[in-house]
Amino acid sequence: MNKKRLLVSNIQRFSLHDGPGIRTTVFLMGCPLRCPWCANPENQRAEIQNYVKDGQEGRFGRYISTGELIEECLKDKAFYCPGGVTFSGGEPLLQMDALMPVCEGLRAEGVHLTAETSLFVSQEKLKMALARIDLFLVDVKILEESRGKEVLGGDVSIYLENLEQLMQSDKKVILRIPVIAGYTDDRENQKKVCALIGKYRNRIEKVELLEGHRLGMPKYQALGWPAGQYEEVSSEQMQEYFSAICEQGVPTELCRI
Ligand code: SF4
């Protein structure tokens, strides 16, 4: 990928759920994982995607220069009080080389920066992000090695090393836990997740427990890709998990993904 340009699928203005305040969320394309419940499948591959919706052809994604992206984000600066820019995806840290000048341009304007990341990235990319991002929204999905490889297609040990690195920094951290039946909701995983939260309780601002949904389904259809199959988790089970996390002494919220 050209390092001077970024591949983005969307720049969403007035986002209220991607960090504090009113935010501009930039969706970057390319992700090392393939979560079966992914609501943004158009962002998984680091390439422009053709789709067909209601008989109409279209494309997900476009290249944007670093300068253009800074300009686009600064159009909303008046609303960032508080607020700022959130890099989401896909996995935004994969494009960290090109994101660096964007971060620097926005920081020079006093804009608060958030990254929503899986942390399944190289230590080098994380290091670049740690020097520039204020708040990290980090997913906690599956913590068992072989299951992580099988379901997500990622190396859990890299994730855990990166999480440790992040927790040793002075950056703010919010954890996001997708609860997906048959993938992340088993007791063993829940126990490991609670233990992880307990270990880092003094470093975590908040935990968001996310209930799965199927809002991404039309995108799978448009792309002609099969969507992952999973049932809804019962509200009793969500409540139980919620209570178990609250016991770790960290502020916790129940949300929709
Ligand atoms: S990490 Fe996020 S963007 Fe990547 S596949 Fe999983 S849900 Fe989708």
Residues whose N, C-alpha, C, O or C-beta is under 5 A from the ligand:
A	BS01	SF4	C31 L33 R34 C35 C38 A39 N40 G89 G90 S118
